């Protein structure tokens, strides 16, 4: 199982996902941001949000 290191806060990950000029980096931040929020374990909706972010 992946572990999210505490280098950046959830808020900072979200900010970087929204404001990154590099689309690839933005999607990486978004995926990590979703995981940091518990998206992979949020019943039926979490996996779909994560999969959509990675697409």
Residue pairs with C-beta under 8 A, 6 or more apart in sequence:
2 35
4 32
4 35
4 36
8 16
10 33
10 36
10 37
13 29
13 32
13 33
13 36
14 29
14 33
16 25
16 26
16 29
16 33
17 26
17 27
17 29
17 30
17 33
18 26
19 26
20 26
20 29
27 53
27 54
30 53
31 50
31 53
31 54
34 40
34 46
34 49
34 50
34 53
35 50
38 46
39 46
39 47
39 49
39 50
40 46
40 47
40 50
42 49
